[in-house]
Amino acid sequence: MLAEIKISINDIKKSFSRESILGSFLFFLVLSSWYVLRPVRNEMAVANVDDLPYLLAAGAIAMLLINPIYSYIVTKTNLRKIIFFCYSFLILNLLLFLLTWKFFSVGESIWIGRVFYVWCNVYSFFVVSIFWVVIINIFRNSRTRSFYGVIMAGGSLGAIFGSEISKRFSNSFNEFGLEFFTLSAAILLFFAMILGMRITKSKMNEEIIDKRNIGGGSFDSIKNVIKQSEVRNIASYVWIWTCLMTVQWITAIGIIDDWSSDSQQRIAFFATIEQIVSPLTLIIQLFFTNLLINKFGIKNIMLTYGIIFLIAYFVYGFAPSITAVALVTVFLRVFEYGLNKPTREIIFSSFRKNDRYKSSVLVDTFVSRFGDLTGSAFIKIAGLSSLASNALPLFALPVAGYLSFVGLKISRANAKNL
């Protein structure tokens, strides 16, 4: 027993290193940048609530169109330049929105709000995906893969920090619009770009990553998702997962609406959920992610997601309540960010070089957004029946079971590489 405790403590110590701390700080800056913008994005969603399905579709189409452009850039350069080109482009976009809002007096235009909403969705996916391209190409062996939990913790802290900045600037929105939000996000992403380039330069000097161009073609990411079974399986998994998560969330919103019509009470409920999820996830990421992945293995973690959804949907279908929503939401989010997300990135790190740089980004951007759209469409179609809204997830139970099956296929296919 003492030996097991000693081994566990040693495993925790190994996950804290100069490399993992730098990776964690990089993720802190990246997510801080996004979470400064997130509340503004949500405000734009409220202002365009009737057009949200069209805006979500526009975001998905934009991601599909951008991916070949990204792949083309990747073929012509190396990891360090990828960070510079992609993050500097996003920073220039932020400054363009700032100038447009400030000097061209379009703050009242409904179209600038719609464009900003779509762009924010693209930004949120790509800025994080580029970060993970860095991580999965640097931390690929059994020792450095243990850093993923600590790295995820940096992102959790960044989300808290960015949200606090946005909260502090909230009173400025009516008078100054996007100015403080976009400028803060640009500054944070600039520091993230500098740190990312410094980390990759160091790893290039150590010959851990290649200084040469990545090579390949512009449509490699799309072709490999179709042709390569390993890539296709993880793409299917992410698509099904995001679809199921959307079904869960829409159902939860209905239960919450039935529970209370008081906006203040609902906001307090959402805030309470955040107060539970954030510290709990942070503790797991810092101290338990690596231990649990080693203890239960890739296979069981990938398999478990479908089982969790099966339980959640049964609870929503037969015992809907605000307590059920709280428990399901907390458990799903903690499982996602504490275990499943780092496990998926470990799987990405086992892919061929071309797929690590290209296919992983396509999966994290377009496939994820397409899953959201699929989940929304599923609820719309299922809603044509005479069943109560909380019973609609029961239709998705076979899909939840299939998610576990796909997770099992992924773990078996990648077992030789992990």
KAQUI-V305031 format. One record per residue. N is the residue number from 0. RES is the residue in three letters. SS is DSSP state (H for helix, E for strand, L for the rest). PHI is phi as a letter, one per 20 degrees, with the letter a starting at -180 (none if undefined). OMEGA is omega in whole degrees, 0 to 359 (none if undefined). Layout:
N&RES&SS&PHI&OMEGA, N&RES&SS&PHI&OMEGA
//
This chain:
0&MET&L&none&179, 1&LEU&H&f&180, 2&ALA&H&f&179, 3&GLU&H&f&179, 4&ILE&H&f&180, 5&LYS&H&f&179, 6&ILE&H&f&180, 7&SER&H&f&179, 8&ILE&H&f&178, 9&ASN&H&f&178, 10&ASP&H&f&178, 11&ILE&H&f&180, 12&LYS&H&f&182, 13&LYS&H&f&181, 14&SER&H&f&176, 15&PHE&L&d&179, 16&SER&L&b&178, 17&ARG&H&f&180, 18&GLU&H&f&182, 19&SER&H&f&178, 20&ILE&H&f&177, 21&LEU&H&f&177, 22&GLY&H&f&178, 23&SER&H&f&180, 24&PHE&H&f&176, 25&LEU&H&f&178, 26&PHE&H&f&176, 27&PHE&H&g&181, 28&LEU&H&f&182, 29&VAL&H&f&182, 30&LEU&H&f&173, 31&SER&H&g&180, 32&SER&H&g&182, 33&TRP&H&f&185, 34&TYR&H&f&168, 35&VAL&H&f&183, 36&LEU&H&e&189, 37&ARG&H&g&179, 38&PRO&H&f&177, 39&VAL&H&f&176, 40&ARG&H&g&180, 41&ASN&H&f&177, 42&GLU&H&f&177, 43&MET&H&f&177, 44&ALA&H&f&179, 45&VAL&H&f&182, 46&ALA&H&f&181, 47&ASN&L&c&189, 48&VAL&H&g&181, 49&ASP&H&f&182, 50&ASP&H&d&185, 51&LEU&H&g&179, 52&PRO&H&g&180, 53&TYR&H&f&180, 54&LEU&H&f&177, 55&LEU&H&f&178, 56&ALA&H&f&178, 57&ALA&H&f&178, 58&GLY&H&f&179, 59&ALA&H&f&179, 60&ILE&H&f&179, 61&ALA&H&f&180, 62&MET&H&f&179, 63&LEU&H&f&180, 64&LEU&H&f&183, 65&ILE&H&f&185, 66&ASN&H&g&176, 67&PRO&H&f&177, 68&ILE&H&f&177, 69&TYR&H&g&180, 70&SER&H&f&178, 71&TYR&H&f&179, 72&ILE&H&f&182, 73&VAL&H&f&182, 74&THR&H&f&186, 75&LYS&L&e&188, 76&THR&L&b&178, 77&ASN&L&d&188, 78&LEU&H&f&182, 79&ARG&H&f&180, 80&LYS&H&f&176, 81&ILE&H&g&179, 82&ILE&H&g&182, 83&PHE&H&f&183, 84&PHE&H&f&185, 85&CYS&H&f&183, 86&TYR&H&f&178, 87&SER&H&f&176, 88&PHE&H&f&179, 89&LEU&H&f&177, 90&ILE&H&f&178, 91&LEU&H&f&176, 92&ASN&H&f&178, 93&LEU&H&f&180, 94&LEU&H&f&177, 95&LEU&H&f&176, 96&PHE&H&f&178, 97&LEU&H&f&182, 98&LEU&H&f&180, 99&THR&H&f&181, 100&TRP&H&f&188, 101&LYS&H&e&191, 102&PHE&H&d&182, 103&PHE&L&d&173, 104&SER&L&l&179, 105&VAL&L&d&182, 106&GLY&L&g&181, 107&GLU&L&e&181, 108&SER&L&f&179, 109&ILE&H&f&182, 110&TRP&H&f&178, 111&ILE&H&f&176, 112&GLY&H&f&179, 113&ARG&H&f&179, 114&VAL&H&f&180, 115&PHE&H&f&178, 116&TYR&H&f&180, 117&VAL&H&f&181, 118&TRP&H&f&179, 119&CYS&H&f&178, 120&ASN&H&f&176, 121&VAL&H&f&180, 122&TYR&H&g&185, 123&SER&H&f&181, 124&PHE&H&f&185, 125&PHE&H&f&183, 126&VAL&H&f&178, 127&VAL&H&f&181, 128&SER&H&f&178, 129&ILE&H&f&176, 130&PHE&H&g&183, 131&TRP&H&f&172, 132&VAL&H&g&177, 133&VAL&H&f&186, 134&ILE&H&f&186, 135&ILE&H&f&176, 136&ASN&H&e&179, 137&ILE&H&e&185, 138&PHE&L&d&188, 139&ARG&L&c&181, 140&ASN&L&e&186, 141&SER&L&f&180, 142&ARG&L&f&186, 143&THR&H&f&175, 144&ARG&H&f&177, 145&SER&H&f&180, 146&PHE&H&e&191, 147&TYR&H&f&179, 148&GLY&H&f&179, 149&VAL&H&f&178, 150&ILE&H&f&177, 151&MET&H&f&180, 152&ALA&H&f&176, 153&GLY&H&f&177, 154&GLY&H&f&178, 155&SER&H&f&177, 156&LEU&H&f&178, 157&GLY&H&f&178, 158&ALA&H&f&178, 159&ILE&H&f&182, 160&PHE&H&f&180, 161&GLY&H&f&178, 162&SER&H&f&179, 163&GLU&H&f&176, 164&ILE&H&f&180, 165&SER&H&f&179, 166&LYS&H&f&180, 167&ARG&H&f&182, 168&PHE&H&e&187, 169&SER&H&g&181, 170&ASN&H&f&182, 171&SER&H&e&189, 172&PHE&H&f&183, 173&ASN&H&f&183, 174&GLU&H&e&187, 175&PHE&H&d&178, 176&GLY&L&m&187, 177&LEU&L&e&194, 178&GLU&H&g&185, 179&PHE&H&f&182, 180&PHE&H&f&182, 181&THR&H&f&180, 182&LEU&H&f&179, 183&SER&H&f&179, 184&ALA&H&f&180, 185&ALA&H&f&180, 186&ILE&H&f&180, 187&LEU&H&f&180, 188&LEU&H&f&176, 189&PHE&H&f&178, 190&PHE&H&f&176, 191&ALA&H&f&179, 192&MET&H&f&180, 193&ILE&H&f&180, 194&LEU&H&f&180, 195&GLY&H&f&179, 196&MET&H&f&178, 197&ARG&H&f&180, 198&ILE&H&f&182, 199&THR&H&f&177, 200&LYS&H&f&178, 201&SER&H&f&181, 202&LYS&H&f&175, 203&MET&H&f&178, 204&ASN&H&f&178, 205&GLU&L&e&180, 206&GLU&L&m&174, 207&ILE&L&e&173, 208&ILE&L&c&188, 209&ASP&L&e&175, 210&LYS&L&e&184, 211&ARG&L&f&177, 212&ASN&L&f&182, 213&ILE&L&f&179, 214&GLY&L&n&181, 215&GLY&L&n&182, 216&GLY&L&c&184, 217&SER&L&f&184, 218&PHE&L&d&180, 219&ASP&H&g&184, 220&SER&H&f&180, 221&ILE&H&f&180, 222&LYS&H&f&183, 223&ASN&H&f&176, 224&VAL&H&f&180, 225&ILE&H&e&190, 226&LYS&H&e&185, 227&GLN&L&e&185, 228&SER&H&f&181, 229&GLU&H&f&179, 230&VAL&H&f&180, 231&ARG&H&f&180, 232&ASN&H&f&181, 233&ILE&H&f&176, 234&ALA&H&f&178, 235&SER&H&f&181, 236&TYR&H&f&181, 237&VAL&H&f&178, 238&TRP&H&f&181, 239&ILE&H&f&180, 240&TRP&H&f&181, 241&THR&H&f&176, 242&CYS&H&f&180, 243&LEU&H&f&179, 244&MET&H&f&178, 245&THR&H&f&177, 246&VAL&H&f&179, 247&GLN&H&f&185, 248&TRP&H&f&179, 249&ILE&H&f&177, 250&THR&H&f&179, 251&ALA&H&f&179, 252&ILE&H&f&178, 253&GLY&H&f&179, 254&ILE&H&f&179, 255&ILE&H&f&180, 256&ASP&H&f&177, 257&ASP&H&f&182, 258&TRP&H&f&183, 259&SER&L&b&175, 260&SER&L&d&181, 261&ASP&L&e&182, 262&SER&H&g&181, 263&GLN&H&f&180, 264&GLN&H&f&179, 265&ARG&H&f&178, 266&ILE&H&f&178, 267&ALA&H&f&178, 268&PHE&H&f&178, 269&PHE&H&f&180, 270&ALA&H&f&179, 271&THR&H&f&177, 272&ILE&H&g&180, 273&GLU&H&f&180, 274&GLN&H&f&178, 275&ILE&H&e&186, 276&VAL&H&f&188, 277&SER&H&g&181, 278&PRO&H&f&180, 279&LEU&H&f&178, 280&THR&H&f&181, 281&LEU&H&f&179, 282&ILE&H&f&180, 283&ILE&H&f&181, 284&GLN&H&f&183, 285&LEU&H&f&192, 286&PHE&H&c&190, 287&PHE&L&c&184, 288&THR&H&g&182, 289&ASN&H&f&180, 290&LEU&H&f&183, 291&LEU&H&f&177, 292&ILE&H&f&178, 293&ASN&H&f&183, 294&LYS&H&f&186, 295&PHE&H&e&178, 296&GLY&H&n&180, 297&ILE&H&g&185, 298&LYS&H&g&184, 299&ASN&H&f&178, 300&ILE&H&f&179, 301&MET&H&f&180, 302&LEU&H&f&189, 303&THR&H&f&185, 304&TYR&H&g&180, 305&GLY&H&f&179, 306&ILE&H&f&178, 307&ILE&H&f&178, 308&PHE&H&f&177, 309&LEU&H&g&179, 310&ILE&H&f&182, 311&ALA&H&f&182, 312&TYR&H&f&175, 313&PHE&H&f&179, 314&VAL&H&f&179, 315&TYR&H&f&183, 316&GLY&H&f&188, 317&PHE&H&d&180, 318&ALA&L&b&182, 319&PRO&L&f&179, 320&SER&L&a&178, 321&ILE&H&f&177, 322&THR&H&f&178, 323&ALA&H&f&178, 324&VAL&H&f&181, 325&ALA&H&f&183, 326&LEU&H&f&181, 327&VAL&H&f&181, 328&THR&H&f&181, 329&VAL&H&f&184, 330&PHE&H&f&181, 331&LEU&H&f&183, 332&ARG&H&f&178, 333&VAL&H&f&179, 334&PHE&H&f&181, 335&GLU&H&f&187, 336&TYR&H&e&179, 337&GLY&H&e&186, 338&LEU&H&c&190, 339&ASN&H&f&180, 340&LYS&H&f&177, 341&PRO&H&f&178, 342&THR&H&f&178, 343&ARG&H&f&180, 344&GLU&H&f&174, 345&ILE&H&f&177, 346&ILE&H&f&176, 347&PHE&H&g&183, 348&SER&H&f&180, 349&SER&L&e&183, 350&PHE&L&f&174, 351&ARG&L&f&184, 352&LYS&H&g&183, 353&ASN&H&g&181, 354&ASP&H&f&178, 355&ARG&H&f&183, 356&TYR&H&e&190, 357&LYS&H&d&185, 358&SER&H&f&180, 359&SER&H&f&179, 360&VAL&H&f&178, 361&LEU&H&g&181, 362&VAL&H&f&183, 363&ASP&H&f&182, 364&THR&H&d&185, 365&PHE&H&f&183, 366&VAL&H&f&178, 367&SER&H&f&180, 368&ARG&H&f&177, 369&PHE&H&f&175, 370&GLY&H&f&176, 371&ASP&H&g&180, 372&LEU&H&f&179, 373&THR&H&f&179, 374&GLY&H&f&178, 375&SER&H&f&179, 376&ALA&H&f&179, 377&PHE&H&g&180, 378&ILE&H&f&179, 379&LYS&H&f&182, 380&ILE&H&f&180, 381&ALA&H&f&181, 382&GLY&L&f&177, 383&LEU&L&f&178, 384&SER&L&f&182, 385&SER&L&e&181, 386&LEU&L&f&174, 387&ALA&L&f&185, 388&SER&H&f&181, 389&ASN&H&f&179, 390&ALA&H&e&183, 391&LEU&H&f&179, 392&PRO&H&f&178, 393&LEU&H&f&176, 394&PHE&H&f&185, 395&ALA&H&e&181, 396&LEU&H&g&177, 397&PRO&H&f&179, 398&VAL&H&f&178, 399&ALA&H&f&176, 400&GLY&H&f&179, 401&TYR&H&f&177, 402&LEU&H&g&178, 403&SER&H&f&179, 404&PHE&H&f&179, 405&VAL&H&f&177, 406&GLY&H&g&178, 407&LEU&H&f&178, 408&LYS&H&f&180, 409&ILE&H&f&184, 410&SER&H&f&178, 411&ARG&H&f&182, 412&ALA&H&f&185, 413&ASN&H&d&185, 414&ALA&L&g&183, 415&LYS&L&f&183, 416&ASN&L&e&187, 417&LEU&L&e&none
//
